[in-house]
Structures are given as C-alpha cells and as structure tokens.
Amino acid sequence: MLHLLIDTLCNSVLITGIVIIMMMMIESFNIESHGRIFSKVRGSSLRQVLLAAILGSVPGCIGGFAAVSLYSSRLLSFGALIAMMIASSGDEAFVMLAMMPDKALWIFALLFATAVFFGVAIDWVIKSRHITDIHPGQSAVCNSGRSDGNAEKVVADPSLPPGMPAAGKEEATGPDTRSLTWQRIVLTAAIILFAVALAAGWMGHDHAVQETGKIRLNLLSEWWMNLIFAILCIVMLIILCFRSDRFIKETLWHHVLRKHLPNIFAWTFGVLLLIGILSEYIDLGRWVSDNTALMILLAVAVGIIPESGPHLIFVTMYASGLVPLPVLLASSISQDGHSSLPLLAEDKRSFVYAKLLNCIIALIVGFGSMLLF
C-alpha cells in the first residue's frame, strides 16, 4: 500500500507539473496576442466551423471561451459552436498530452475531423430548414457572418468568458514593471527544480504497465519525452523574465496556480489512487471489456457536467489500457471543461440544445467506433 501511495504521488506531481507548465505557456501566448487573432471573423459556415474547431482544439478552456464569446456576438454559427464543443477536451487535453503525447495528437485530430463534419452538417440542416429559434440571427450568420449589423461588434477579448474583463487589455494598459516579487521567485525556483527533476529522470518509473491485473502507469519513460518537457520549462523561464509583475501575479499565480493546480492535482491523485486500489482486487481490464457499452453511456452522462476533473478517470483508464478508444472518444466529445459555463450564463436555450446535440453525437461516435476498434 505504501508503494502504491508513493508511486501515485510521484505520478500525480509529474502530471500536474507538466499540465501547469503547458497552461502557463498557453496563457502567456494568449495575453501577448491581446485577442487580436480572434478580432475578425467573416466568411462562410465552413470557415466559421473550421475556426471554432481550431479554437476547441486548443488545450484548456481559452479557445472554448473565445468561441462562446464569438457565438454570443453573432459571429459564429450554432454549428460552429457544436464543432468547438466536440473538438474541446478542456483541461483534460493537457493531461492527455502529459500521459500519452503520441496517442493524444491522433485523438485530437480525430476529434477535429468529427467536429468539422458535424458542425457543417448542423449548419446545413439549420439553413435548409430555416430554423431560427435556437439563436437569433443564426441563418444570417451562417450565410455571411452578419446579423442585422451585429457582426461588426467584437468583444474586447473573446478568449475570455463573456462579461469578464479582458486580461490582455489590462496587461497592455497596466504598469509594465518587472521586479523580483516573491511570486516570481517562487515560480522560477519551482520550474527550475521541476526541469532538473525531468532532465535527471528523478520522476521516471520502470514499473510494468500491467501485471496480473495490477495497473502501473509508466509515464515519461522515454528520455526524449523528459527532454522535451524540460525544454518547455526553460522556455517558460525565459517568458517569466520578460513578463510584467501584473501578469505574474494575476494570471499565473492567482489564475493558473491557485485556481487550477489544486483541482488538477486532487483529481489526478484521487483517480490514480482509486484505479490502483481497485486493480488490486478486481480485474478491471476484463470487467471493462465486457461492459464497454455501459462505459460509453457513463462517459456521456459524466460529460454533461460543465467541469474539468470528473472526466480524468476516463483519460487515466484509457492510458492504463483499461478502456478502449470508443469510451475516451465519447467522453472527449460530450465534455468540454468549463467552456460551456459562459454559454449557460449568456444563452440558456443554446446551452441546452448544444449539450443535447453534443451528447447525441458522442453516443453516435462512441457506439459507431465500437465496430471499428
């Protein structure tokens, strides 16, 4: 039991550290752009769907917030909104990149293709049936990206939830001071320590992936993966040297670390420990393989929750070889992290329709892929 606790703790620290490094880099690049990348959205439904699918593919919730803001501003169609929700995996995308980077990229590509297909199909149905009760101005948006002139209205920073202040704008107009604050010192020291641990292989494990029904996660065993993430740490250190005190304190410390780090670590540790304990007494691999359809239904049901965390169990089980790809696909499609929360606040009707369609598509893809995998 002690060995399981130590192994789980090490893996949880490893996963959480990698996820936080990637989240800080994404936040930094987003603030640097000041949302300019999302300032002009025009064109056909296909372009809107492609843009939304790309935003959804961005790890974390930033791209999802951008898509919801653009949709609320009548700049994206309903099909594009669905495409974002299908392509998005929320914060779980970071965990997938940390636990199985090679497979994660293929899964993201598959989700992107699925998102584009269903997004275009939904917009075509809405246009051909002249459906307008989902979102006012929907047909006009699909045709030209305009809706009674409202298309000219662009939110200050669509990478944030509607109604929230634009962090990028605050960063640009606020004092651009750089000093050795305690937050900057702590972050720098922590990243250096984590990079050294990765490069030295202190967090590597050589346990078998599966042994007589007992699950052991063998994360980052390849030296080149350690090297890649160590290099990312160095890049983040360089970014820290040039970012302002405001960005370090408000964005990295208060938003990424205080808000996301405890949640990610707690869920990761809890899920890994639960699977480790269950695998001591139950042959999870055989049980899940005999109940794949039930696992797909459970994954879709959990996906209704607009929260990152509960879905980690399906990511971890897939990385451990406990569930097949259809279960993870159903989970990834039905859930979208926190991205749908602003939609719930802004447009409850669209939220209900979008989540319903999202779950139906997740069931179609999940059960359909059972015939292939």
C-alpha positions as a LaTeX table, in Angstrom:
\begin{tabular}{lrrr}
\hline
Residue & $x$ (\AA) & $y$ (\AA) & $z$ (\AA) \\
\hline
Met1 & 0.00 & 0.00 & 0.00 \\
Leu2 & 2.84 & 2.39 & 0.85 \\
His3 & 4.45 & 1.67 & $-2.52$ \\
Leu4 & 1.15 & 2.46 & $-4.25$ \\
Leu5 & 0.83 & 5.77 & $-2.39$ \\
Ile6 & 4.39 & 6.82 & $-3.26$ \\
Asp7 & 4.00 & 5.78 & $-6.89$ \\
Thr8 & 0.67 & 7.61 & $-7.15$ \\
Leu9 & 2.10 & 10.72 & $-5.52$ \\
Cys10 & 5.08 & 10.82 & $-7.90$ \\
Asn11 & 2.92 & 10.34 & $-10.96$ \\
Ser12 & 0.45 & 12.98 & $-9.76$ \\
Val13 & 3.23 & 15.52 & $-9.22$ \\
Leu14 & 4.66 & 14.67 & $-12.63$ \\
Ile15 & 1.35 & 15.04 & $-14.47$ \\
Thr16 & 0.31 & 18.18 & $-12.58$ \\
Gly17 & 3.68 & 19.84 & $-13.17$ \\
Ile18 & 3.59 & 19.22 & $-16.91$ \\
Val19 & $-0.03$ & 20.37 & $-17.16$ \\
Ile20 & 0.66 & 23.60 & $-15.25$ \\
Ile21 & 3.72 & 24.40 & $-17.40$ \\
Met22 & 1.65 & 23.99 & $-20.58$ \\
Met23 & $-1.21$ & 26.04 & $-19.14$ \\
Met24 & 1.11 & 28.90 & $-18.21$ \\
Met25 & 2.59 & 28.92 & $-21.71$ \\
Ile26 & $-0.86$ & 28.98 & $-23.32$ \\
Glu27 & $-1.95$ & 31.84 & $-21.04$ \\
Ser28 & 1.22 & 33.78 & $-21.84$ \\
Phe29 & 0.82 & 33.45 & $-25.60$ \\
Asn30 & $-2.85$ & 34.40 & $-25.37$ \\
Ile31 & $-2.14$ & 37.54 & $-23.34$ \\
Glu32 & 0.66 & 38.51 & $-25.73$ \\
Ser33 & $-1.73$ & 38.44 & $-28.70$ \\
His34 & $-4.31$ & 40.64 & $-26.87$ \\
Gly35 & $-7.01$ & 38.55 & $-28.57$ \\
Arg36 & $-6.10$ & 40.02 & $-32.00$ \\
Ile37 & $-6.16$ & 36.55 & $-33.53$ \\
Phe38 & $-9.93$ & 36.47 & $-32.92$ \\
Ser39 & $-10.74$ & 40.08 & $-33.87$ \\
Lys40 & $-12.01$ & 39.43 & $-37.42$ \\
Val41 & $-14.35$ & 36.58 & $-38.21$ \\
Arg42 & $-16.04$ & 36.59 & $-41.59$ \\
Gly43 & $-16.94$ & 34.16 & $-44.34$ \\
Ser44 & $-18.92$ & 31.01 & $-44.94$ \\
Ser45 & $-20.23$ & 28.49 & $-42.46$ \\
Leu46 & $-17.31$ & 26.18 & $-43.29$ \\
Arg47 & $-14.78$ & 28.84 & $-42.28$ \\
Gln48 & $-16.64$ & 29.51 & $-39.05$ \\
Val49 & $-16.77$ & 25.80 & $-38.24$ \\
Leu50 & $-13.08$ & 25.39 & $-39.00$ \\
Leu51 & $-12.22$ & 28.36 & $-36.79$ \\
Ala52 & $-14.37$ & 27.02 & $-33.94$ \\
Ala53 & $-12.86$ & 23.53 & $-34.27$ \\
Ile54 & $-9.38$ & 25.04 & $-34.12$ \\
Leu55 & $-10.32$ & 27.04 & $-31.02$ \\
Gly56 & $-11.75$ & 23.93 & $-29.43$ \\
Ser57 & $-8.55$ & 22.01 & $-30.17$ \\
Val58 & $-6.51$ & 24.48 & $-28.11$ \\
Pro59 & $-5.77$ & 22.72 & $-24.78$ \\
Gly60 & $-7.59$ & 24.21 & $-21.83$ \\
Cys61 & $-10.64$ & 26.48 & $-21.91$ \\
Ile62 & $-9.22$ & 29.58 & $-23.59$ \\
Gly63 & $-10.26$ & 28.55 & $-27.11$ \\
Gly64 & $-13.68$ & 27.49 & $-25.85$ \\
Phe65 & $-14.23$ & 30.83 & $-24.14$ \\
Ala66 & $-13.28$ & 32.58 & $-27.38$ \\
Ala67 & $-15.76$ & 30.54 & $-29.41$ \\
Val68 & $-18.59$ & 31.17 & $-26.90$ \\
Ser69 & $-17.86$ & 34.90 & $-26.95$ \\
Leu70 & $-17.86$ & 34.99 & $-30.75$ \\
Tyr71 & $-21.10$ & 32.99 & $-30.80$ \\
Ser72 & $-22.70$ & 35.36 & $-28.27$ \\
Ser73 & $-21.65$ & 38.26 & $-30.52$ \\
Arg74 & $-23.36$ & 36.61 & $-33.53$ \\
Leu75 & $-20.00$ & 35.98 & $-35.19$ \\
Leu76 & $-20.15$ & 32.18 & $-35.12$ \\
Ser77 & $-22.97$ & 29.87 & $-36.16$ \\
Phe78 & $-24.63$ & 27.26 & $-33.97$ \\
Gly79 & $-22.90$ & 24.51 & $-35.95$ \\
Ala80 & $-19.59$ & 26.20 & $-35.23$ \\
Leu81 & $-20.44$ & 26.24 & $-31.52$ \\
Ile82 & $-21.12$ & 22.49 & $-31.64$ \\
Ala83 & $-17.83$ & 21.98 & $-33.50$ \\
Met84 & $-15.96$ & 23.75 & $-30.70$ \\
Met85 & $-17.65$ & 21.59 & $-28.06$ \\
Ile86 & $-16.80$ & 18.39 & $-29.95$ \\
Ala87 & $-13.16$ & 19.33 & $-30.53$ \\
Ser88 & $-12.62$ & 20.62 & $-26.99$ \\
Ser89 & $-11.35$ & 18.35 & $-24.22$ \\
Gly90 & $-10.92$ & 21.08 & $-21.61$ \\
Asp91 & $-8.04$ & 20.75 & $-19.16$ \\
Glu92 & $-8.05$ & 17.01 & $-19.83$ \\
Ala93 & $-6.23$ & 17.80 & $-23.09$ \\
Phe94 & $-3.19$ & 18.84 & $-21.06$ \\
Val95 & $-3.36$ & 15.59 & $-19.10$ \\
Met96 & $-3.59$ & 13.54 & $-22.30$ \\
Leu97 & $-0.52$ & 15.34 & $-23.66$ \\
Ala98 & 1.30 & 14.58 & $-20.41$ \\
Met99 & 0.31 & 10.92 & $-20.13$ \\
Met100 & 0.21 & 9.82 & $-23.79$ \\
Pro101 & 1.53 & 12.55 & $-26.11$ \\
Asp102 & 1.76 & 10.30 & $-29.17$ \\
Lys103 & $-1.80$ & 9.00 & $-28.91$ \\
Ala104 & $-3.16$ & 12.37 & $-27.80$ \\
Leu105 & $-2.27$ & 14.04 & $-31.10$ \\
Trp106 & $-4.12$ & 11.37 & $-33.09$ \\
Ile107 & $-7.14$ & 11.68 & $-30.79$ \\
Phe108 & $-7.15$ & 15.48 & $-31.20$ \\
Ala109 & $-7.00$ & 15.06 & $-34.99$ \\
Leu110 & $-9.91$ & 12.60 & $-34.91$ \\
Leu111 & $-11.96$ & 14.94 & $-32.72$ \\
Phe112 & $-11.18$ & 17.84 & $-35.06$ \\
Ala113 & $-12.38$ & 15.91 & $-38.13$ \\
Thr114 & $-15.52$ & 14.83 & $-36.27$ \\
Ala115 & $-16.15$ & 18.42 & $-35.16$ \\
Val116 & $-15.89$ & 19.82 & $-38.70$ \\
Phe117 & $-18.17$ & 17.13 & $-40.16$ \\
Phe118 & $-20.97$ & 17.53 & $-37.63$ \\
Gly119 & $-20.59$ & 21.32 & $-37.44$ \\
Val120 & $-21.08$ & 21.75 & $-41.19$ \\
Ala121 & $-23.92$ & 19.21 & $-41.20$ \\
Ile122 & $-25.77$ & 21.02 & $-38.39$ \\
Asp123 & $-25.42$ & 24.40 & $-40.09$ \\
Trp124 & $-26.70$ & 22.88 & $-43.34$ \\
Val125 & $-29.77$ & 21.47 & $-41.58$ \\
Ile126 & $-30.43$ & 24.79 & $-39.83$ \\
Lys127 & $-30.12$ & 26.72 & $-43.09$ \\
Ser128 & $-32.19$ & 24.32 & $-45.20$ \\
Arg129 & $-34.95$ & 24.06 & $-42.58$ \\
His130 & $-34.85$ & 27.80 & $-41.82$ \\
Ile131 & $-34.53$ & 27.14 & $-38.10$ \\
Thr132 & $-34.20$ & 30.42 & $-36.20$ \\
Asp133 & $-35.38$ & 29.66 & $-32.66$ \\
Ile134 & $-32.04$ & 28.34 & $-31.40$ \\
His135 & $-30.09$ & 31.56 & $-31.61$ \\
Pro136 & $-31.45$ & 34.83 & $-33.07$ \\
Gly137 & $-29.63$ & 35.76 & $-36.26$ \\
Gln138 & $-28.43$ & 32.19 & $-36.81$ \\
Ser139 & $-29.33$ & 31.98 & $-40.51$ \\
Ala140 & $-27.73$ & 35.33 & $-41.26$ \\
Val141 & $-24.55$ & 34.33 & $-39.50$ \\
Cys142 & $-24.36$ & 31.10 & $-41.47$ \\
Asn143 & $-24.70$ & 32.94 & $-44.76$ \\
Ser144 & $-22.46$ & 35.93 & $-44.39$ \\
Gly145 & $-21.18$ & 36.22 & $-40.81$ \\
Arg146 & $-23.51$ & 39.17 & $-40.22$ \\
Ser147 & $-26.73$ & 39.54 & $-38.28$ \\
Asp148 & $-28.51$ & 42.88 & $-38.50$ \\
Gly149 & $-25.21$ & 44.67 & $-38.34$ \\
Asn150 & $-24.23$ & 42.99 & $-35.10$ \\
Ala151 & $-21.39$ & 41.14 & $-36.76$ \\
Glu152 & $-19.36$ & 44.31 & $-36.55$ \\
Lys153 & $-19.48$ & 44.06 & $-32.78$ \\
Val154 & $-16.47$ & 42.19 & $-31.47$ \\
Val155 & $-15.85$ & 41.57 & $-27.79$ \\
Ala156 & $-12.75$ & 43.12 & $-26.32$ \\
Asp157 & $-11.07$ & 39.78 & $-25.74$ \\
Pro158 & $-13.02$ & 36.74 & $-26.96$ \\
Ser159 & $-10.50$ & 34.43 & $-25.35$ \\
Leu160 & $-12.24$ & 35.13 & $-22.03$ \\
Pro161 & $-15.79$ & 34.31 & $-20.93$ \\
Pro162 & $-18.42$ & 36.92 & $-21.88$ \\
Gly163 & $-18.65$ & 39.65 & $-19.27$ \\
Met164 & $-15.18$ & 39.08 & $-17.84$ \\
Pro165 & $-12.56$ & 41.85 & $-18.11$ \\
Ala166 & $-10.03$ & 41.45 & $-20.87$ \\
Ala167 & $-6.84$ & 40.41 & $-19.11$ \\
Gly168 & $-4.81$ & 41.13 & $-22.21$ \\
Lys169 & $-6.06$ & 44.69 & $-22.32$ \\
Glu170 & $-5.34$ & 45.20 & $-18.63$ \\
Glu171 & $-1.89$ & 43.82 & $-19.18$ \\
Ala172 & $-1.28$ & 46.22 & $-22.05$ \\
Thr173 & $-2.53$ & 49.32 & $-20.24$ \\
Gly174 & $-1.30$ & 48.49 & $-16.74$ \\
Pro175 & 2.13 & 49.25 & $-15.31$ \\
Asp176 & 4.79 & 47.24 & $-17.10$ \\
Thr177 & 7.04 & 46.78 & $-14.09$ \\
Arg178 & 9.39 & 43.85 & $-13.66$ \\
Ser179 & 10.81 & 43.18 & $-10.23$ \\
Leu180 & 11.79 & 40.25 & $-8.04$ \\
Thr181 & 8.45 & 39.71 & $-6.39$ \\
Trp182 & 8.06 & 36.66 & $-4.19$ \\
Gln183 & 5.65 & 35.13 & $-6.70$ \\
Arg184 & 8.23 & 35.42 & $-9.48$ \\
Ile185 & 10.96 & 33.94 & $-7.25$ \\
Val186 & 8.79 & 31.00 & $-6.15$ \\
Leu187 & 7.66 & 30.27 & $-9.72$ \\
Thr188 & 11.21 & 30.45 & $-11.07$ \\
Ala189 & 12.58 & 28.16 & $-8.35$ \\
Ala190 & 9.75 & 25.65 & $-8.79$ \\
Ile191 & 10.16 & 25.49 & $-12.57$ \\
Ile192 & 13.94 & 25.07 & $-12.29$ \\
Leu193 & 13.51 & 22.25 & $-9.77$ \\
Phe194 & 10.90 & 20.55 & $-11.95$ \\
Ala195 & 13.09 & 20.88 & $-15.08$ \\
Val196 & 16.08 & 19.37 & $-13.26$ \\
Ala197 & 13.91 & 16.50 & $-11.99$ \\
Leu198 & 12.72 & 15.79 & $-15.53$ \\
Ala199 & 16.15 & 16.02 & $-17.14$ \\
Ala200 & 17.73 & 13.85 & $-14.44$ \\
Gly201 & 14.98 & 11.25 & $-14.67$ \\
Trp202 & 14.12 & 11.50 & $-10.99$ \\
Met203 & 10.41 & 11.10 & $-11.80$ \\
Gly204 & 10.80 & 8.20 & $-14.19$ \\
His205 & 9.44 & 4.78 & $-13.33$ \\
Asp206 & 10.17 & 1.33 & $-14.70$ \\
His207 & 7.11 & $-0.49$ & $-13.44$ \\
Ala208 & 5.28 & $-2.75$ & $-15.85$ \\
Val209 & 2.20 & $-1.23$ & $-17.37$ \\
Gln210 & 0.09 & $-4.24$ & $-16.45$ \\
Glu211 & 0.97 & $-7.19$ & $-14.26$ \\
Thr212 & $-1.58$ & $-9.84$ & $-13.29$ \\
Gly213 & $-4.40$ & $-7.31$ & $-13.37$ \\
Lys214 & $-2.49$ & $-4.66$ & $-11.39$ \\
Ile215 & $-2.13$ & $-1.35$ & $-13.13$ \\
Arg216 & 1.15 & 0.54 & $-13.01$ \\
Leu217 & 1.46 & 3.74 & $-15.01$ \\
Asn218 & 4.80 & 4.01 & $-16.73$ \\
Leu219 & 4.83 & 7.72 & $-17.52$ \\
Leu220 & 7.55 & 9.52 & $-19.44$ \\
Ser221 & 9.88 & 6.51 & $-19.53$ \\
Glu222 & 11.48 & 7.66 & $-22.80$ \\
Trp223 & 14.35 & 10.05 & $-22.26$ \\
Trp224 & 13.35 & 12.26 & $-25.18$ \\
Met225 & 9.97 & 13.00 & $-23.59$ \\
Asn226 & 11.73 & 14.11 & $-20.42$ \\
Leu227 & 13.97 & 16.31 & $-22.55$ \\
Ile228 & 11.08 & 17.90 & $-24.44$ \\
Phe229 & 9.23 & 18.88 & $-21.28$ \\
Ala230 & 12.46 & 20.07 & $-19.67$ \\
Ile231 & 12.97 & 22.36 & $-22.68$ \\
Leu232 & 9.41 & 23.66 & $-22.24$ \\
Cys233 & 10.35 & 24.55 & $-18.67$ \\
Ile234 & 13.33 & 26.52 & $-19.95$ \\
Val235 & 11.09 & 28.37 & $-22.42$ \\
Met236 & 8.73 & 29.20 & $-19.55$ \\
Leu237 & 11.66 & 30.55 & $-17.52$ \\
Ile238 & 12.55 & 32.86 & $-20.40$ \\
Ile239 & 8.93 & 34.02 & $-20.58$ \\
Leu240 & 8.98 & 34.77 & $-16.85$ \\
Cys241 & 11.97 & 37.05 & $-17.33$ \\
Phe242 & 10.08 & 39.33 & $-19.74$ \\
Arg243 & 6.55 & 39.31 & $-18.32$ \\
Ser244 & 5.30 & 42.07 & $-16.02$ \\
Asp245 & 4.59 & 41.75 & $-12.32$ \\
Arg246 & 0.88 & 42.11 & $-13.06$ \\
Phe247 & 0.92 & 39.11 & $-15.40$ \\
Ile248 & 2.94 & 37.00 & $-12.95$ \\
Lys249 & 0.65 & 37.81 & $-10.03$ \\
Glu250 & $-2.82$ & 37.95 & $-11.58$ \\
Thr251 & $-2.60$ & 35.47 & $-14.46$ \\
Leu252 & $-0.03$ & 32.88 & $-13.46$ \\
Trp253 & $-0.22$ & 32.93 & $-9.69$ \\
His254 & $-3.88$ & 33.65 & $-8.95$ \\
His255 & $-5.48$ & 32.11 & $-12.04$ \\
Val256 & $-3.32$ & 29.17 & $-13.08$ \\
Leu257 & $-1.74$ & 28.12 & $-9.78$ \\
Arg258 & $-4.35$ & 28.97 & $-7.14$ \\
Lys259 & $-7.36$ & 28.05 & $-9.26$ \\
His260 & $-6.23$ & 25.15 & $-11.42$ \\
Leu261 & $-3.28$ & 23.46 & $-9.68$ \\
Pro262 & $-5.12$ & 22.19 & $-6.54$ \\
Asn263 & $-8.03$ & 20.91 & $-8.64$ \\
Ile264 & $-5.83$ & 19.13 & $-11.17$ \\
Phe265 & $-3.59$ & 17.56 & $-8.52$ \\
Ala266 & $-6.50$ & 16.43 & $-6.33$ \\
Trp267 & $-8.40$ & 14.80 & $-9.18$ \\
Thr268 & $-5.27$ & 13.23 & $-10.67$ \\
Phe269 & $-4.13$ & 11.80 & $-7.34$ \\
Gly270 & $-7.62$ & 10.60 & $-6.48$ \\
Val271 & $-8.23$ & 8.90 & $-9.82$ \\
Leu272 & $-4.80$ & 7.22 & $-9.92$ \\
Leu273 & $-5.15$ & 6.02 & $-6.32$ \\
Leu274 & $-8.68$ & 4.71 & $-6.92$ \\
Ile275 & $-7.64$ & 2.77 & $-10.02$ \\
Gly276 & $-4.57$ & 1.44 & $-8.22$ \\
Ile277 & $-6.63$ & 0.20 & $-5.27$ \\
Leu278 & $-9.36$ & $-1.32$ & $-7.46$ \\
Ser279 & $-6.80$ & $-3.08$ & $-9.62$ \\
Glu280 & $-5.51$ & $-4.86$ & $-6.51$ \\
Tyr281 & $-8.84$ & $-6.63$ & $-6.05$ \\
Ile282 & $-10.64$ & $-6.51$ & $-9.41$ \\
Asp283 & $-9.57$ & $-7.43$ & $-12.91$ \\
Leu284 & $-10.62$ & $-4.04$ & $-14.27$ \\
Gly285 & $-9.42$ & $-4.80$ & $-17.78$ \\
Arg286 & $-11.73$ & $-7.80$ & $-18.16$ \\
Trp287 & $-14.67$ & $-6.11$ & $-16.42$ \\
Val288 & $-14.50$ & $-3.01$ & $-18.62$ \\
Ser289 & $-14.02$ & $-5.02$ & $-21.83$ \\
Asp290 & $-17.22$ & $-6.92$ & $-21.00$ \\
Asn291 & $-19.11$ & $-3.68$ & $-20.32$ \\
Thr292 & $-17.84$ & $-1.26$ & $-22.97$ \\
Ala293 & $-21.36$ & $-0.11$ & $-23.91$ \\
Leu294 & $-22.08$ & 0.73 & $-20.27$ \\
Met295 & $-18.82$ & 2.66 & $-20.01$ \\
Ile296 & $-19.75$ & 4.72 & $-23.09$ \\
Leu297 & $-23.12$ & 5.61 & $-21.54$ \\
Leu298 & $-21.38$ & 6.53 & $-18.28$ \\
Ala299 & $-18.79$ & 8.65 & $-20.09$ \\
Val300 & $-21.50$ & 10.60 & $-21.93$ \\
Ala301 & $-23.51$ & 11.10 & $-18.73$ \\
Val302 & $-20.46$ & 12.44 & $-16.89$ \\
Gly303 & $-19.74$ & 14.68 & $-19.88$ \\
Ile304 & $-22.87$ & 16.70 & $-19.13$ \\
Ile305 & $-21.09$ & 18.14 & $-16.08$ \\
Pro306 & $-19.56$ & 21.51 & $-17.14$ \\
Glu307 & $-16.47$ & 20.96 & $-15.01$ \\
Ser308 & $-12.94$ & 19.72 & $-15.56$ \\
Gly309 & $-11.99$ & 16.89 & $-13.24$ \\
Pro310 & $-14.53$ & 14.06 & $-13.31$ \\
His311 & $-13.57$ & 13.18 & $-16.89$ \\
Leu312 & $-9.99$ & 12.48 & $-15.86$ \\
Ile313 & $-10.99$ & 8.98 & $-14.85$ \\
Phe314 & $-11.64$ & 8.02 & $-18.49$ \\
Val315 & $-8.36$ & 9.57 & $-19.64$ \\
Thr316 & $-6.46$ & 7.68 & $-16.96$ \\
Met317 & $-8.24$ & 4.41 & $-17.65$ \\
Tyr318 & $-7.50$ & 4.68 & $-21.37$ \\
Ala319 & $-3.83$ & 5.49 & $-20.71$ \\
Ser320 & $-3.71$ & 2.43 & $-18.45$ \\
Gly321 & $-5.23$ & 0.20 & $-21.12$ \\
Leu322 & $-8.44$ & $-0.34$ & $-19.15$ \\
Val323 & $-10.94$ & 1.15 & $-21.61$ \\
Pro324 & $-10.91$ & 1.12 & $-25.43$ \\
Leu325 & $-10.77$ & 4.19 & $-27.65$ \\
Pro326 & $-14.58$ & 4.47 & $-28.15$ \\
Val327 & $-15.05$ & 5.23 & $-24.44$ \\
Leu328 & $-12.45$ & 8.00 & $-24.48$ \\
Leu329 & $-13.91$ & 9.46 & $-27.70$ \\
Ala330 & $-17.40$ & 9.53 & $-26.18$ \\
Ser331 & $-16.03$ & 11.21 & $-23.06$ \\
Ser332 & $-13.99$ & 13.78 & $-25.01$ \\
Ile333 & $-16.90$ & 14.70 & $-27.29$ \\
Ser334 & $-19.55$ & 15.00 & $-24.58$ \\
Gln335 & $-17.47$ & 17.12 & $-22.21$ \\
Asp336 & $-15.87$ & 20.49 & $-22.85$ \\
Gly337 & $-14.46$ & 21.52 & $-19.48$ \\
His338 & $-15.52$ & 24.99 & $-18.31$ \\
Ser339 & $-16.08$ & 26.27 & $-21.85$ \\
Ser340 & $-19.86$ & 25.88 & $-21.74$ \\
Leu341 & $-20.32$ & 27.72 & $-18.43$ \\
Pro342 & $-20.34$ & 31.20 & $-20.05$ \\
Leu343 & $-22.84$ & 29.87 & $-22.60$ \\
Leu344 & $-25.11$ & 28.73 & $-19.76$ \\
Ala345 & $-24.98$ & 32.24 & $-18.30$ \\
Glu346 & $-25.47$ & 34.06 & $-21.61$ \\
Asp347 & $-27.86$ & 31.84 & $-23.56$ \\
Lys348 & $-29.56$ & 29.00 & $-21.67$ \\
Arg349 & $-31.55$ & 27.84 & $-24.71$ \\
Ser350 & $-28.43$ & 27.45 & $-26.80$ \\
Phe351 & $-26.73$ & 25.68 & $-23.90$ \\
Val352 & $-29.50$ & 23.08 & $-23.62$ \\
Tyr353 & $-29.64$ & 22.46 & $-27.38$ \\
Ala354 & $-25.85$ & 22.33 & $-27.67$ \\
Lys355 & $-25.33$ & 19.88 & $-24.78$ \\
Leu356 & $-28.17$ & 17.67 & $-26.05$ \\
Leu357 & $-26.70$ & 17.52 & $-29.55$ \\
Asn358 & $-23.23$ & 17.05 & $-28.12$ \\
Cys359 & $-24.32$ & 14.01 & $-26.10$ \\
Ile360 & $-26.18$ & 12.51 & $-29.08$ \\
Ile361 & $-23.09$ & 12.90 & $-31.27$ \\
Ala362 & $-20.93$ & 11.37 & $-28.50$ \\
Leu363 & $-23.22$ & 8.32 & $-28.41$ \\
Ile364 & $-23.18$ & 8.01 & $-32.21$ \\
Val365 & $-19.39$ & 8.21 & $-32.40$ \\
Gly366 & $-18.86$ & 6.04 & $-29.32$ \\
Phe367 & $-21.08$ & 3.16 & $-30.38$ \\
Gly368 & $-20.16$ & 3.58 & $-34.05$ \\
Ser369 & $-16.45$ & 3.34 & $-33.32$ \\
Met370 & $-17.06$ & 0.11 & $-31.37$ \\
Leu371 & $-17.48$ & $-1.55$ & $-34.76$ \\
Leu372 & $-14.03$ & $-0.33$ & $-35.84$ \\
Phe373 & $-11.89$ & $-0.61$ & $-32.68$ \\
\hline
\end{tabular}
